[in-house]
Amino acid sequence: MDQKSNSFNLDLFRTTYRGPTVRVKLAVMEDADQYLPTARFKSSAQVGEYFSPLQEEPREILIALHLDNKHHAISIEEVSKGILDSTLFDPKTILQSTILANAASLIVIHNHPSGDPAPSPQDIQVTKNLKTLMDMLPIRLLDHVIIGRNRYFSLADAGYL
C-alpha cells in the first residue's frame, strides 16, 4: 500500500460529507476589558477578596477566571447560576471557554449563600474531576475558591489540588 492511498483526502471529504460545518468562536462583550481585574492573582486571598461580592448573592454562582501565563485575568465567565444550595455545571462548558480564551490557567470560584465556605463532598469531587480533565491539557487548574460570609475557602490551599 503506498503512502498516498493511506492519507486523508480533504477534497473527497468535502464532496461526500453532508453534515453541518461549524466554527466555534468566543463571544466577547464590547466593553469587557473595563470589568477585568488588572492585578495578577498571586494568592487565594486575592481571589477571595476580589470575588467577595458573591457573598451577597442569594443563589450559588459558578465563575471561571481565565488567566494568562503570568496570572493576569484574560476573561471571566459566569458558568452557571443555581439555587440556594447547589448549582449544576458541565465540565465541558468550563473547558470550552478556557480553551477558547487561550488561557494558560484557570481558577474556579463559587459562593455558598449559607455563608459557610466549607466545601461539600460534591465540591471536592467536582474539583478533582475537573483537575483530572485539566491534567490532559496544557492548562493548569490553579484553585477552586468558595466564597462565604466574610471568608473564603481555597481547595488548593487545603491540598485538594
TORDREN-403957 format. One line per field, with one value per residue: residue in three letters; x, y, z of N, C-alpha, C, O in turn. Coordinates in Angstrom, 1 decimal, padded with zeros to 4 digits, always signed. Example, Ala and Ser with C-alpha at 12.3 -4.5 7.8 and 13.67 -1.06 7.14 Angstrom:
% residues 2
dodo <- ala_ser $
nx <- +013.2_+012.8 $
ny <- -005.7_-002.2 $
nz <- +007.8_+007.1 $
cax <- +012.3_+013.7 $
cay <- -004.5_-001.1 $
caz <- +007.8_+007.1 $
cx <- +013.2_+012.9 $
cy <- -003.3_+000.0 $
cz <- +007.8_+007.9 $
ox <- +014.2_+013.4 $
oy <- -003.3_+001.1 $
oz <- +008.5_+008.0 $
% end
This chain:
% residues 161
dodo <- met_asp_gln_lys_ser_asn_ser_phe_asn_leu_asp_leu_phe_arg_thr_thr_tyr_arg_gly_pro_thr_val_arg_val_lys_leu_ala_val_met_glu_asp_ala_asp_gln_tyr_leu_pro_thr_ala_arg_phe_lys_ser_ser_ala_gln_val_gly_glu_tyr_phe_ser_pro_leu_gln_glu_glu_pro_arg_glu_ile_leu_ile_ala_leu_his_leu_asp_asn_lys_his_his_ala_ile_ser_ile_glu_glu_val_ser_lys_gly_ile_leu_asp_ser_thr_leu_phe_asp_pro_lys_thr_ile_leu_gln_ser_thr_ile_leu_ala_asn_ala_ala_ser_leu_ile_val_ile_his_asn_his_pro_ser_gly_asp_pro_ala_pro_ser_pro_gln_asp_ile_gln_val_thr_lys_asn_leu_lys_thr_leu_met_asp_met_leu_pro_ile_arg_leu_leu_asp_his_val_ile_ile_gly_arg_asn_arg_tyr_phe_ser_leu_ala_asp_ala_gly_tyr_leu $
nx <- +000.8_+000.7_+001.9_+000.3_-002.3_-003.1_-003.5_-005.5_-008.1_-008.9_-010.4_-012.1_-013.5_-014.9_-016.7_-018.3_-019.2_-022.1_-023.0_-023.3_-021.2_-019.2_-018.1_-016.5_-016.6_-015.4_-017.5_-017.3_-017.9_-018.5_-017.3_-015.7_-013.1_-013.1_-014.1_-012.4_-010.1_-007.0_-004.8_-002.3_-003.2_-002.0_-002.5_-004.8_-006.1_-006.2_-008.0_-010.3_-010.8_-011.3_-013.6_-015.4_-017.9_-019.7_-020.7_-023.0_-024.9_-028.0_-028.2_-026.3_-023.5_-021.4_-018.2_-015.7_-012.4_-010.2_-006.8_-003.7_-000.3_+001.1_-000.6_-002.5_-005.8_-007.7_-010.2_-013.5_-016.0_-019.4_-020.4_-022.5_-025.7_-027.2_-029.4_-030.5_-028.7_-027.1_-025.5_-025.6_-023.2_-021.5_-018.5_-017.4_-018.2_-016.7_-014.2_-014.4_-014.7_-012.4_-010.4_-011.1_-010.6_-007.9_-006.4_-003.8_-004.1_-006.5_-008.9_-011.5_-014.4_-016.9_-019.9_-021.2_-024.3_-025.2_-023.3_-021.3_-018.2_-017.1_-016.2_-018.4_-018.9_-019.5_-018.4_-015.7_-015.4_-016.2_-014.2_-011.9_-012.5_-012.5_-009.9_-008.6_-009.4_-008.3_-005.6_-005.0_-004.6_-002.7_-003.2_-003.5_-005.3_-005.6_-006.9_-009.8_-012.0_-014.1_-016.6_-017.7_-019.6_-017.9_-015.5_-013.4_-012.8_-010.1_-009.5_-007.1_-005.2_-006.0_-005.1_-006.4_-005.8 $
ny <- -001.2_+002.1_+005.3_+007.4_+006.5_+005.9_+008.2_+011.0_+012.3_+015.4_+016.9_+014.9_+014.3_+016.8_+016.7_+014.6_+014.6_+015.3_+016.5_+019.1_+022.0_+023.6_+026.4_+027.4_+030.1_+032.5_+034.6_+038.0_+040.6_+044.0_+046.0_+044.6_+044.7_+046.7_+045.5_+043.5_+042.5_+044.2_+043.4_+040.9_+037.6_+036.3_+034.8_+032.8_+034.4_+036.9_+036.3_+035.5_+038.0_+039.7_+038.5_+038.6_+040.1_+038.1_+036.9_+038.1_+037.2_+035.5_+033.0_+030.1_+030.8_+030.0_+030.7_+031.1_+031.9_+033.0_+032.9_+034.4_+033.3_+034.7_+035.0_+037.0_+038.2_+037.2_+036.7_+036.4_+034.2_+033.6_+030.6_+029.1_+029.5_+028.8_+027.3_+027.9_+026.2_+024.8_+024.3_+023.3_+022.1_+021.5_+020.1_+020.3_+022.7_+024.6_+023.8_+024.4_+027.2_+028.0_+027.0_+028.4_+031.0_+031.0_+030.4_+030.1_+029.2_+028.4_+029.5_+028.4_+029.7_+029.8_+030.6_+030.2_+030.6_+030.2_+031.2_+029.7_+028.7_+026.2_+023.3_+021.2_+017.6_+017.1_+019.5_+019.0_+016.6_+017.4_+019.2_+017.6_+016.0_+017.9_+018.7_+016.3_+016.2_+018.6_+018.1_+016.7_+018.6_+021.4_+023.3_+024.8_+024.0_+026.1_+026.7_+026.3_+028.3_+029.0_+031.2_+032.6_+034.0_+036.8_+035.4_+032.9_+029.8_+027.9_+025.3_+024.5_+025.5_+023.9_+021.5_+019.9_+020.1 $
nz <- +000.0_-001.0_+000.3_-000.3_-000.7_+001.8_+003.1_+004.3_+002.3_+001.7_-000.3_-001.3_+001.0_+001.4_-000.8_-000.3_+002.4_+004.3_+006.6_+009.1_+009.0_+011.3_+013.1_+015.9_+018.1_+020.4_+022.2_+023.0_+025.2_+024.3_+025.9_+027.6_+028.7_+030.7_+032.9_+033.8_+036.2_+036.9_+038.3_+039.1_+039.9_+042.6_+044.9_+046.9_+048.7_+047.4_+045.3_+046.9_+048.1_+045.8_+044.7_+046.7_+046.7_+045.9_+048.1_+048.8_+047.1_+046.5_+045.4_+044.4_+042.4_+039.8_+038.7_+036.1_+036.0_+033.8_+033.1_+032.0_+031.2_+033.2_+035.2_+035.0_+034.6_+031.8_+030.9_+032.2_+033.1_+033.7_+034.6_+035.6_+037.2_+040.1_+042.5_+045.9_+047.4_+045.6_+042.4_+039.0_+036.7_+033.6_+033.1_+030.5_+029.6_+031.1_+030.2_+027.5_+027.3_+028.5_+026.8_+024.4_+025.3_+025.2_+027.5_+030.0_+032.5_+035.1_+037.4_+039.5_+040.9_+043.3_+045.2_+048.5_+049.6_+052.2_+053.8_+054.9_+053.9_+053.7_+051.9_+050.2_+050.0_+047.3_+046.1_+046.4_+045.0_+042.4_+041.8_+041.9_+039.7_+037.6_+037.7_+036.9_+034.2_+033.3_+033.6_+031.3_+029.5_+028.3_+030.3_+033.4_+036.4_+038.8_+041.2_+043.3_+044.6_+047.3_+048.2_+051.1_+053.9_+054.6_+054.5_+052.9_+051.2_+050.1_+047.9_+046.8_+048.7_+050.8_+050.0_+048.1_+045.4 $
cax <- +000.0_+001.5_+001.6_-000.8_-003.7_-003.3_-003.7_-006.8_-008.3_-009.8_-011.3_-013.1_-014.4_-015.8_-017.7_-019.2_-019.8_-023.4_-023.3_-023.1_-019.9_-019.3_-016.9_-016.7_-016.0_-015.7_-018.2_-016.7_-018.7_-017.8_-016.6_-015.3_-011.8_-013.3_-014.6_-011.4_-009.1_-005.7_-003.8_-002.0_-003.7_-000.9_-002.9_-006.2_-006.6_-006.6_-009.2_-011.3_-011.2_-011.9_-014.9_-016.2_-019.3_-020.5_-021.3_-024.4_-025.8_-028.9_-028.1_-024.9_-023.0_-020.1_-017.4_-014.4_-011.5_-009.2_-005.6_-002.6_+000.8_+001.6_-001.8_-003.4_-007.1_-007.9_-011.6_-014.3_-017.2_-020.4_-020.6_-023.9_-026.4_-028.0_-030.4_-029.9_-027.5_-026.3_-025.5_-025.1_-022.4_-020.9_-017.0_-017.1_-018.5_-015.6_-013.1_-014.6_-014.4_-011.0_-009.6_-011.4_-009.9_-006.5_-005.9_-002.8_-004.5_-007.9_-009.4_-012.9_-014.9_-018.4_-020.3_-022.2_-025.2_-025.4_-022.3_-020.2_-017.4_-016.5_-016.6_-019.3_-018.3_-019.7_-017.5_-014.4_-015.4_-016.2_-012.8_-011.0_-012.8_-012.1_-008.4_-008.2_-009.6_-007.3_-004.3_-004.8_-004.4_-001.6_-003.8_-003.4_-006.3_-004.8_-007.6_-011.3_-012.2_-015.5_-016.8_-018.8_-019.8_-016.7_-014.4_-013.4_-012.1_-009.3_-009.3_-005.7_-004.6_-006.3_-004.4_-007.2_-005.3 $
cay <- +000.0_+003.3_+006.2_+008.4_+005.9_+005.8_+009.6_+011.6_+013.1_+016.5_+017.2_+013.8_+014.6_+017.9_+016.4_+013.5_+014.8_+016.0_+017.0_+020.5_+022.5_+024.6_+027.2_+027.9_+031.4_+033.1_+035.9_+038.9_+041.8_+045.1_+046.8_+043.6_+045.0_+047.5_+044.6_+042.6_+043.0_+044.4_+042.8_+039.5_+036.8_+035.6_+034.0_+032.6_+035.6_+037.9_+035.8_+035.7_+039.4_+040.2_+037.9_+038.7_+040.5_+037.0_+036.6_+038.7_+036.5_+034.6_+031.7_+029.8_+031.2_+029.4_+031.6_+030.6_+033.0_+032.5_+033.6_+034.1_+032.6_+035.5_+035.0_+038.2_+037.8_+037.5_+036.7_+035.9_+033.6_+033.1_+029.3_+028.7_+030.2_+027.7_+027.5_+028.3_+025.4_+024.0_+024.7_+022.3_+022.6_+020.5_+020.4_+020.7_+024.2_+025.3_+023.5_+025.0_+028.6_+028.1_+026.8_+029.5_+032.2_+030.8_+030.6_+029.2_+028.6_+028.6_+029.4_+028.3_+030.3_+029.8_+031.1_+029.4_+031.6_+029.9_+031.9_+028.8_+028.4_+024.8_+022.6_+020.0_+016.4_+017.3_+020.5_+018.3_+015.6_+018.1_+019.8_+016.5_+015.6_+018.9_+018.6_+015.2_+016.6_+019.7_+017.5_+016.2_+019.8_+022.3_+024.4_+024.4_+024.4_+026.7_+026.7_+026.4_+029.1_+029.1_+032.4_+032.6_+035.3_+037.4_+034.5_+032.1_+028.5_+027.5_+023.9_+024.4_+025.7_+022.8_+020.3_+019.1_+020.2 $
caz <- +000.0_-001.0_+001.4_-000.8_-000.6_+003.2_+003.7_+004.3_+001.1_+002.1_-001.4_-001.3_+002.2_+001.1_-001.8_+000.2_+003.7_+004.2_+007.9_+009.3_+009.2_+012.3_+013.6_+017.3_+018.4_+021.8_+022.1_+024.0_+025.4_+023.7_+026.9_+028.6_+029.4_+031.9_+034.0_+034.2_+037.2_+036.3_+039.1_+039.0_+041.0_+043.2_+046.0_+047.1_+049.4_+046.4_+044.7_+047.8_+048.3_+044.6_+044.4_+047.9_+046.5_+045.7_+049.4_+048.8_+046.1_+047.2_+044.8_+044.0_+041.1_+039.5_+037.8_+035.6_+035.8_+032.8_+033.3_+031.1_+031.9_+034.3_+036.2_+034.7_+034.0_+030.3_+030.8_+033.3_+032.6_+034.7_+034.1_+035.9_+038.3_+040.6_+043.5_+047.2_+047.9_+044.6_+041.0_+038.1_+035.5_+032.8_+033.0_+029.2_+029.5_+031.6_+029.3_+026.2_+027.4_+028.9_+025.6_+023.5_+025.8_+025.1_+028.8_+030.4_+033.7_+035.4_+038.8_+039.6_+042.1_+043.5_+046.5_+049.3_+050.2_+053.6_+054.5_+055.3_+052.7_+053.8_+050.7_+050.4_+049.3_+045.9_+045.7_+046.4_+043.9_+041.1_+041.7_+041.5_+038.3_+036.7_+037.7_+036.1_+032.9_+033.0_+033.5_+030.0_+028.6_+028.8_+031.1_+034.9_+037.3_+040.0_+042.5_+043.3_+045.8_+047.7_+048.9_+052.2_+054.5_+055.2_+054.4_+051.7_+051.4_+048.9_+047.8_+046.6_+050.0_+051.7_+049.5_+047.2_+044.1 $
cx <- +000.9_+001.0_+000.4_-002.2_-004.0_-003.6_-005.1_-007.0_-009.4_-010.8_-012.5_-014.1_-015.4_-016.9_-018.7_-019.8_-021.0_-023.8_-023.0_-021.6_-020.0_-018.0_-017.3_-015.9_-016.4_-016.3_-017.7_-017.6_-017.8_-016.9_-016.0_-014.0_-012.0_-013.7_-013.5_-010.5_-007.8_-004.6_-003.5_-002.6_-002.6_-001.3_-004.4_-006.9_-007.0_-007.9_-010.4_-011.8_-011.9_-013.3_-015.8_-017.6_-020.2_-021.2_-022.7_-025.4_-026.7_-028.9_-026.6_-024.6_-021.6_-019.4_-016.1_-013.6_-010.3_-008.0_-004.6_-001.4_+001.5_+000.5_-002.5_-004.7_-007.2_-009.4_-012.2_-015.6_-018.1_-020.8_-022.0_-024.4_-027.3_-029.2_-029.7_-028.7_-026.8_-026.4_-025.0_-024.2_-021.8_-019.4_-016.7_-017.3_-017.3_-014.4_-013.2_-014.2_-013.0_-010.1_-009.8_-010.7_-008.4_-005.8_-004.8_-003.2_-006.0_-008.1_-010.9_-013.4_-016.4_-018.7_-021.2_-023.1_-025.5_-024.4_-021.1_-019.5_-016.8_-017.1_-017.4_-018.5_-018.4_-018.7_-016.1_-014.3_-015.4_-014.8_-011.8_-011.2_-012.3_-010.6_-007.9_-008.4_-008.6_-005.9_-004.0_-004.5_-003.2_-002.1_-003.9_-004.7_-005.6_-005.6_-009.1_-011.5_-013.7_-015.7_-018.0_-018.9_-018.5_-015.5_-014.5_-012.7_-011.4_-009.1_-007.8_-004.9_-004.8_-005.8_-005.2_-006.7_-003.8 $
cy <- +001.2_+004.3_+007.2_+007.8_+005.8_+007.1_+010.0_+012.5_+014.2_+016.9_+016.1_+014.0_+015.7_+017.6_+015.3_+013.7_+015.7_+016.6_+018.5_+020.8_+023.6_+025.2_+027.7_+029.2_+031.9_+034.5_+036.8_+040.2_+043.0_+045.8_+045.8_+044.0_+045.8_+046.7_+043.7_+043.2_+043.2_+043.8_+041.4_+038.8_+035.9_+034.7_+033.8_+033.8_+036.7_+037.5_+035.9_+037.1_+040.0_+039.8_+037.9_+039.2_+039.3_+036.5_+037.1_+038.1_+035.5_+033.1_+031.4_+030.2_+030.6_+030.3_+030.9_+031.8_+032.5_+033.5_+033.4_+033.5_+033.4_+035.7_+036.3_+037.6_+038.2_+037.4_+036.0_+035.4_+033.2_+031.7_+028.9_+029.4_+029.1_+028.1_+027.9_+027.5_+024.6_+024.7_+023.5_+022.9_+021.4_+020.9_+020.8_+022.2_+025.0_+025.1_+024.3_+026.5_+028.9_+028.0_+028.0_+030.8_+032.1_+031.0_+029.6_+028.5_+029.0_+028.6_+029.4_+028.9_+030.1_+030.2_+030.1_+030.4_+031.4_+030.7_+031.0_+028.3_+027.0_+024.0_+021.4_+018.8_+016.6_+018.4_+019.8_+017.4_+016.3_+018.7_+018.8_+016.1_+016.6_+018.9_+017.5_+015.5_+017.7_+019.2_+016.9_+017.4_+020.6_+023.5_+023.9_+024.9_+024.8_+026.5_+026.6_+027.1_+029.2_+030.3_+032.2_+033.9_+035.8_+036.5_+033.6_+030.8_+028.2_+026.0_+023.6_+024.5_+024.5_+021.4_+019.4_+019.2_+020.0 $
cz <- +000.0_+000.0_+001.0_-000.5_+000.9_+003.9_+003.5_+003.0_+001.4_+001.0_-001.5_-000.2_+001.9_+000.2_-001.3_+001.6_+003.6_+005.5_+008.0_+009.5_+010.2_+012.6_+014.9_+017.5_+019.8_+021.6_+023.3_+024.0_+024.9_+024.7_+028.0_+029.4_+030.7_+033.1_+034.5_+035.2_+036.5_+037.1_+038.8_+040.2_+041.5_+044.4_+046.1_+047.8_+048.5_+045.7_+045.6_+048.0_+047.0_+044.4_+045.7_+047.7_+046.2_+046.9_+049.5_+047.9_+046.8_+046.6_+044.5_+042.6_+040.9_+038.4_+037.4_+035.4_+035.0_+033.0_+032.2_+031.9_+033.0_+035.4_+036.1_+034.2_+032.6_+030.0_+032.0_+032.7_+033.8_+034.0_+034.3_+037.1_+038.8_+041.5_+044.8_+047.6_+046.9_+043.3_+040.2_+037.1_+034.9_+032.7_+031.5_+028.9_+029.9_+030.6_+028.0_+026.3_+027.7_+027.6_+024.6_+024.0_+025.7_+026.4_+029.1_+031.7_+034.0_+036.9_+038.7_+040.9_+042.1_+045.0_+047.2_+050.0_+051.6_+054.4_+054.9_+054.1_+052.7_+052.6_+051.1_+049.7_+047.8_+045.3_+045.5_+045.2_+042.5_+040.8_+041.2_+040.1_+037.3_+036.6_+036.8_+034.6_+032.5_+032.9_+032.1_+029.0_+029.1_+029.5_+032.5_+035.6_+038.6_+041.3_+042.2_+044.7_+046.0_+048.5_+049.9_+052.8_+055.2_+055.2_+053.2_+052.1_+050.0_+048.9_+047.5_+047.9_+050.9_+051.1_+048.6_+045.8_+044.1 $
ox <- +001.8_-000.1_-000.3_-003.1_-005.2_-003.9_-005.9_-006.1_-010.6_-012.0_-013.6_-015.3_-016.5_-018.0_-019.8_-020.8_-021.0_-024.9_-022.5_-020.9_-020.9_-016.9_-018.3_-014.8_-017.5_-015.8_-017.6_-018.0_-016.6_-015.8_-015.9_-013.9_-011.2_-013.6_-013.6_-010.1_-007.4_-003.5_-004.4_-002.6_-002.3_-000.5_-005.2_-008.0_-008.1_-008.8_-011.5_-013.0_-012.9_-014.2_-016.8_-018.5_-021.5_-022.2_-023.5_-026.6_-026.2_-029.4_-025.8_-025.4_-020.8_-020.0_-015.5_-014.0_-009.6_-008.1_-004.5_-001.6_+002.3_+000.7_-003.1_-004.7_-006.9_-009.9_-011.6_-016.2_-017.7_-021.6_-022.7_-023.6_-028.2_-029.8_-028.5_-027.7_-026.1_-027.3_-024.1_-024.5_-021.6_-019.1_-015.7_-016.5_-016.9_-013.6_-012.2_-013.5_-012.4_-009.1_-008.9_-010.4_-007.7_-004.7_-004.7_-002.7_-006.5_-007.5_-011.6_-012.7_-017.1_-017.8_-021.8_-022.7_-025.9_-024.6_-020.0_-020.0_-016.2_-018.2_-017.2_-017.5_-017.5_-018.1_-015.4_-013.3_-014.6_-014.4_-011.0_-010.3_-011.8_-010.0_-007.0_-007.5_-008.0_-005.1_-002.8_-004.1_-002.8_-001.6_-004.4_-005.1_-005.1_-004.9_-009.6_-011.3_-014.5_-015.0_-019.1_-018.4_-018.0_-014.5_-015.5_-012.1_-012.0_-008.4_-007.3_-004.1_-004.0_-005.9_-004.8_-007.1_-003.2 $
oy <- +001.4_+004.3_+007.6_+008.5_+005.6_+007.2_+009.5_+013.3_+013.9_+017.1_+016.5_+013.8_+015.6_+018.2_+015.2_+013.1_+016.7_+017.2_+019.1_+020.0_+024.5_+024.7_+028.4_+029.3_+031.7_+035.3_+036.4_+040.7_+043.0_+046.2_+046.2_+043.7_+045.7_+047.2_+043.1_+044.4_+042.4_+043.6_+040.7_+039.3_+034.9_+033.8_+034.5_+034.1_+037.3_+038.4_+036.4_+037.4_+040.7_+040.5_+037.3_+038.8_+039.4_+035.8_+036.6_+038.4_+034.7_+032.2_+032.3_+030.0_+030.7_+030.5_+030.2_+032.7_+031.7_+034.7_+032.3_+033.1_+032.9_+036.5_+036.7_+036.7_+039.3_+038.0_+035.3_+036.1_+032.5_+031.7_+028.4_+029.9_+028.6_+029.1_+028.1_+028.1_+023.7_+025.5_+022.8_+024.0_+020.3_+022.0_+021.6_+022.8_+025.9_+026.0_+024.8_+027.0_+029.9_+028.8_+028.5_+031.6_+033.1_+031.5_+028.5_+027.5_+029.9_+027.8_+030.2_+028.7_+030.2_+030.2_+029.2_+031.1_+032.3_+030.9_+031.6_+027.6_+026.6_+024.1_+020.7_+019.0_+016.2_+018.2_+020.1_+017.4_+015.9_+018.7_+019.0_+015.8_+016.2_+019.1_+017.6_+015.2_+017.6_+019.7_+016.7_+017.1_+020.4_+024.6_+022.8_+026.0_+024.0_+026.3_+026.9_+026.5_+029.6_+030.5_+031.7_+034.9_+035.2_+036.7_+033.6_+030.7_+028.2_+025.5_+022.6_+023.7_+024.2_+020.4_+018.3_+018.4_+020.0 $
oz <- +000.9_+000.5_+001.9_-000.1_+001.2_+005.1_+002.7_+002.8_+001.5_+001.3_-001.7_-000.3_+002.3_+000.3_-001.8_+001.9_+002.9_+005.6_+007.0_+010.0_+010.1_+012.3_+015.1_+017.2_+020.2_+020.9_+024.4_+023.0_+024.9_+024.4_+029.1_+030.6_+031.6_+034.2_+035.6_+035.1_+035.6_+036.5_+038.3_+041.3_+040.9_+044.8_+045.4_+047.6_+048.7_+045.5_+045.2_+048.1_+047.1_+044.0_+045.7_+048.5_+046.4_+046.9_+050.3_+048.0_+047.7_+047.2_+044.4_+041.7_+041.8_+037.3_+038.2_+034.6_+035.5_+032.9_+031.6_+033.0_+033.7_+036.3_+037.1_+033.3_+032.2_+029.1_+032.7_+032.0_+034.7_+033.1_+033.5_+037.9_+038.0_+041.3_+044.8_+048.1_+047.3_+043.0_+040.6_+036.6_+035.5_+032.2_+031.3_+028.2_+029.3_+030.3_+027.5_+025.4_+027.3_+027.4_+024.0_+023.1_+025.9_+026.5_+028.6_+032.1_+033.4_+037.6_+038.1_+041.9_+041.1_+045.8_+046.6_+051.0_+052.3_+055.6_+055.2_+053.2_+051.8_+052.3_+052.1_+049.0_+047.0_+044.2_+044.5_+044.5_+041.6_+039.7_+040.3_+039.3_+036.3_+035.5_+036.1_+033.8_+031.4_+032.1_+031.8_+027.8_+030.3_+029.3_+032.8_+035.5_+039.3_+042.3_+041.1_+045.7_+045.1_+049.5_+049.5_+052.2_+056.2_+056.0_+052.5_+053.1_+049.0_+049.8_+047.9_+048.2_+051.7_+051.8_+048.3_+044.9_+043.0 $
% end
